[in-house]
Amino acid sequence: EIAERFVTEALSLTAHEAYELKVVDLLADSREELMEKINGKKISIAGKEVVLNTSNYVFVEIERPLQAVVYDIISNPQIAVILLLLGVYLLIFGLTSPGMMAEVVGAILLILAFAGLGVIQINYAAIFLILLGILFLIAELLTPTYGPLAVASVISITMGLLMLVEEPMMPNEFYEVFPKLAVGLGIGIASFMTFVLIKIIKIRRKRSSVGEVAGLRGEVIEFRNGKGFAKVRGEIWSIESKDELRKGDEIVVIERRDLTLEVKRVDGAEGGDRKVAEKAEGETQ
């Protein structure tokens, strides 16, 4: 009858109520008290009567794996929703304001949020983070951002490795190595990217000291809301401009401020995207 009420009425009982209704056999306020009360108790296992002997018990503490700790944090409903909202807002902000790298953080937070909300399995989330970190690493090598993408790559790959959960077919030794592998790989990637960035900065400073970049021409790679990237003298530079630029536009450098170039569009020079758009408008008219 009680079992039926648990299902049909969603019955909820306190500890003492459960004891009075014989839902539980005994009450204990601590592990030690529990071991004392069950000592000498007779139970039936596989049709055989067994007497419990807990007079010489020893508690063995099993440390929770890091994967479980991380999953408990992100699976908290409040934290998962916060991660989701932050991820969406940062992704939108990053896509509308290039150069801030907010979309990078947003992508990582969205994957964590989806894992916490149960939209994707924790192992899939870990794999996505690892792949995302590899993409960040490739992007950093192709278009140096002087740090943000490299840092995001290290964080994403490390978190992905730490979040991988043991599978039935996975050898225990292989699973136990993952935390050390994650930390070691993270340190290795960070060291490598630091070395590469230092070399790039030295080369760029050396080239800049040979001659000023003012007056040089280049081609716009990406541009939104007054900021973007352009290829000048075979190098990828962050640019700012008061002109409305599009991908493929030819630009000329006005001045250089640290690692950012102030540019303007070359008169009469329009990128391929702009020409295609204007041609389409003309045909429509």
C-alpha positions as CSV (number, residue, x, y, z in Angstrom):
1,E,0.0,0.0,0.0
2,I,2.8,2.4,0.9
3,A,4.7,1.6,-2.3
4,E,1.6,2.3,-4.3
5,R,1.1,5.7,-2.6
6,F,4.7,6.6,-3.5
7,V,3.7,6.2,-7.2
8,T,0.1,7.4,-7.3
9,E,0.3,10.2,-4.7
10,A,4.0,11.1,-4.9
11,L,4.1,10.4,-1.1
12,S,6.9,12.1,0.8
13,L,7.9,10.9,4.3
14,T,10.2,12.1,6.9
15,A,12.8,9.8,8.4
16,H,10.8,9.0,11.5
17,E,7.6,8.5,9.5
18,A,9.4,6.1,7.2
19,Y,10.6,4.2,10.3
20,E,7.2,4.0,11.9
21,L,5.6,2.7,8.6
22,K,8.5,0.2,8.3
23,V,9.7,1.6,5.1
24,V,13.2,1.6,6.6
25,D,14.6,-0.9,9.1
26,L,16.4,1.6,11.4
27,L,17.5,5.2,11.9
28,A,21.1,6.4,12.5
29,D,22.5,9.9,12.9
30,S,26.0,8.9,11.7
31,R,27.9,6.2,9.9
32,E,29.4,5.0,13.2
33,E,25.9,4.6,14.7
34,L,24.7,2.8,11.6
35,M,27.6,0.3,11.9
36,E,26.8,-0.3,15.6
37,K,23.1,-0.9,14.9
38,I,23.5,-3.4,12.1
39,N,26.2,-5.4,13.9
40,G,24.8,-8.9,14.5
41,K,21.7,-8.2,12.3
42,K,20.5,-11.2,10.3
43,I,19.8,-10.8,6.6
44,S,18.9,-13.1,3.8
45,I,21.2,-13.3,0.7
46,A,20.3,-15.6,-2.1
47,G,18.1,-17.6,0.2
48,K,20.8,-18.0,2.9
49,E,20.7,-16.3,6.3
50,V,23.8,-14.2,7.0
51,V,24.8,-12.5,10.2
52,L,26.5,-9.1,9.7
53,N,29.6,-8.5,11.7
54,T,30.6,-4.9,11.7
55,S,32.6,-4.8,15.0
56,N,35.9,-4.2,13.2
57,Y,34.8,-1.9,10.3
58,V,37.1,0.5,8.5
59,F,35.8,3.3,6.3
60,V,37.6,3.7,3.0
61,E,37.4,7.2,1.5
62,I,37.2,7.1,-2.3
63,E,38.1,10.4,-3.8
64,R,35.7,11.6,-6.4
65,P,37.3,11.9,-9.9
66,L,37.7,15.4,-11.3
67,Q,35.3,14.6,-14.1
68,A,32.5,14.1,-11.6
69,V,33.4,17.3,-9.8
70,V,33.2,19.3,-13.1
71,Y,30.0,17.7,-14.1
72,D,28.4,18.4,-10.7
73,I,29.2,22.0,-11.1
74,I,28.0,22.5,-14.7
75,S,24.9,20.4,-14.1
76,N,23.6,22.7,-11.4
77,P,20.5,24.2,-13.0
78,Q,21.4,27.8,-12.0
79,I,25.0,27.5,-13.2
80,A,23.9,25.8,-16.5
81,V,21.4,28.6,-17.3
82,I,24.0,31.3,-16.5
83,L,26.5,29.6,-18.7
84,L,23.9,29.4,-21.5
85,L,22.9,33.1,-21.3
86,L,26.5,34.2,-21.1
87,G,27.5,32.0,-24.0
88,V,24.7,33.4,-26.2
89,Y,25.4,37.0,-25.3
90,L,29.1,36.7,-25.8
91,L,28.7,34.9,-29.1
92,I,26.4,37.6,-30.4
93,F,28.7,40.4,-29.1
94,G,31.7,38.7,-30.6
95,L,30.1,38.3,-34.0
96,T,29.0,41.9,-34.1
97,S,32.2,43.3,-32.7
98,P,35.2,41.4,-34.2
99,G,38.5,41.7,-32.5
100,M,37.3,41.2,-28.9
101,M,37.4,37.4,-29.1
102,A,34.1,37.3,-27.1
103,E,32.7,34.7,-29.5
104,V,35.6,32.3,-28.5
105,V,34.6,32.4,-24.8
106,G,30.9,32.2,-25.8
107,A,31.5,29.0,-27.8
108,I,33.2,27.3,-24.9
109,L,30.5,28.4,-22.4
110,L,27.7,27.1,-24.8
111,I,29.2,23.7,-25.0
112,L,29.5,23.5,-21.2
113,A,25.9,24.8,-20.8
114,F,24.6,22.1,-23.2
115,A,26.4,19.4,-21.3
116,G,25.1,20.7,-18.0
117,L,21.5,20.9,-19.3
118,G,21.8,17.3,-20.7
119,V,21.3,18.4,-24.3
120,I,24.6,16.6,-25.2
121,Q,26.4,13.8,-23.3
122,I,29.4,14.8,-21.2
123,N,31.7,12.7,-23.5
124,Y,30.4,14.4,-26.6
125,A,30.9,17.8,-24.9
126,A,34.5,16.8,-24.1
127,I,35.2,15.9,-27.7
128,F,33.6,19.1,-29.0
129,L,35.9,21.1,-26.6
130,I,39.0,19.3,-27.8
131,L,38.0,19.8,-31.5
132,L,37.2,23.5,-30.8
133,G,40.6,23.9,-29.1
134,I,42.3,22.4,-32.1
135,L,40.5,24.9,-34.4
136,F,41.5,27.8,-32.1
137,L,45.1,26.6,-32.3
138,I,45.0,26.4,-36.1
139,A,43.4,29.9,-36.3
140,E,46.1,31.3,-34.0
141,L,48.8,30.0,-36.3
142,L,47.1,31.3,-39.4
143,T,46.0,34.7,-38.2
144,P,48.1,35.6,-35.1
145,T,46.0,37.3,-32.5
146,Y,48.9,37.6,-30.0
147,G,47.4,35.4,-27.3
148,P,43.6,35.2,-27.0
149,L,43.1,32.3,-29.4
150,A,46.1,30.5,-28.0
151,V,44.9,30.8,-24.4
152,A,41.4,29.7,-25.5
153,S,42.9,26.7,-27.3
154,V,44.8,25.6,-24.1
155,I,41.7,26.0,-21.9
156,S,39.4,24.3,-24.4
157,I,41.6,21.2,-25.0
158,T,42.5,20.9,-21.3
159,M,38.9,21.0,-20.2
160,G,37.9,18.6,-22.9
161,L,40.4,16.0,-21.7
162,L,39.5,16.5,-18.1
163,M,35.8,16.0,-18.8
164,L,36.1,12.7,-20.6
165,V,34.2,10.1,-18.7
166,E,35.3,6.4,-18.5
167,E,33.6,4.1,-20.9
168,P,33.0,0.4,-20.4
169,M,35.5,-0.5,-23.2
170,M,38.1,2.0,-22.1
171,P,41.1,0.5,-20.3
172,N,41.4,1.7,-16.7
173,E,45.1,2.6,-17.2
174,F,44.2,4.7,-20.2
175,Y,41.5,6.5,-18.2
176,E,43.7,7.2,-15.2
177,V,46.3,8.9,-17.4
178,F,43.8,11.4,-18.8
179,P,44.2,14.1,-16.0
180,K,48.0,14.0,-16.3
181,L,47.7,14.0,-20.0
182,A,45.4,17.0,-19.9
183,V,47.7,19.0,-17.7
184,G,50.8,18.0,-19.6
185,L,49.3,18.8,-23.0
186,G,48.0,22.1,-21.7
187,I,51.4,23.1,-20.5
188,G,53.0,21.9,-23.7
189,I,50.6,23.9,-25.9
190,A,51.0,27.0,-23.8
191,S,54.8,26.8,-23.9
192,F,54.8,26.2,-27.7
193,M,52.4,29.1,-28.4
194,T,54.3,31.4,-26.1
195,F,57.5,30.6,-28.0
196,V,55.7,31.2,-31.4
197,L,54.1,34.5,-30.3
198,I,57.4,35.8,-29.0
199,K,59.1,35.0,-32.3
200,I,56.2,36.6,-34.2
201,I,56.4,39.8,-32.1
202,K,60.1,40.0,-32.6
203,I,59.9,39.6,-36.4
204,R,57.1,42.1,-36.6
205,R,59.0,44.7,-34.6
206,K,62.1,44.1,-36.7
207,R,60.1,44.6,-39.9
208,S,58.4,47.7,-38.6
209,S,61.7,49.2,-37.6
210,V,63.0,48.9,-41.2
211,G,60.3,51.1,-42.6
212,E,57.0,52.7,-41.8
213,V,53.9,51.0,-42.8
214,A,52.1,54.3,-43.6
215,G,51.3,54.5,-47.3
216,L,51.4,50.7,-47.8
217,R,48.4,49.1,-49.5
218,G,46.6,45.9,-48.5
219,E,43.4,43.9,-48.8
220,V,40.6,43.6,-46.3
221,I,40.0,40.1,-44.9
222,E,37.2,40.9,-42.5
223,F,35.6,44.1,-41.3
224,R,32.6,44.9,-39.1
225,N,31.6,47.9,-37.0
226,G,34.8,49.9,-37.8
227,K,37.2,47.1,-36.9
228,G,38.6,44.0,-38.7
229,F,41.7,42.4,-40.2
230,A,43.6,43.1,-43.4
231,K,46.6,41.6,-45.2
232,V,49.3,44.2,-45.6
233,R,52.8,43.4,-47.0
234,G,52.0,39.7,-46.6
235,E,51.1,40.1,-42.9
236,I,47.8,40.0,-41.1
237,W,47.1,43.2,-39.2
238,S,44.2,44.4,-37.0
239,I,42.7,47.5,-38.7
240,E,40.3,50.3,-37.9
241,S,38.7,52.6,-40.4
242,K,36.0,55.3,-40.6
243,D,35.1,54.0,-44.1
244,E,32.6,51.2,-44.6
245,L,34.8,48.4,-45.8
246,R,34.1,44.9,-47.1
247,K,36.0,41.8,-47.7
248,G,38.3,42.2,-50.7
249,D,38.4,46.0,-50.6
250,E,41.9,47.6,-51.3
251,I,43.0,49.8,-48.5
252,V,45.9,52.2,-47.8
253,V,47.5,52.6,-44.4
254,I,47.2,56.0,-42.8
255,E,49.0,55.4,-39.6
256,R,50.1,52.7,-37.2
257,R,49.1,52.6,-33.5
258,D,51.0,49.7,-31.8
259,L,49.6,46.6,-33.5
260,T,46.6,48.3,-35.1
261,L,46.6,50.1,-38.4
262,E,44.3,53.1,-39.2
263,V,43.3,52.6,-42.9
264,K,41.0,54.0,-45.6
265,R,39.7,52.6,-48.8
266,V,41.6,53.3,-51.9
267,D,39.5,55.6,-54.1
268,G,37.8,53.6,-56.8
269,A,38.9,50.3,-55.4
270,E,36.1,48.0,-54.4
271,G,36.2,44.4,-53.2
272,G,34.7,41.5,-54.9
273,D,31.8,41.2,-52.4
274,R,30.8,44.9,-53.0
275,K,30.9,44.5,-56.8
276,V,28.8,41.4,-56.7
277,A,26.3,43.1,-54.4
278,E,26.1,46.2,-56.6
279,K,25.8,44.1,-59.8
280,A,22.9,42.2,-58.2
281,E,21.2,45.4,-57.2
282,G,21.6,46.8,-60.8
283,E,20.0,43.6,-62.3
284,T,17.1,43.8,-59.8
285,Q,16.4,47.4,-60.8
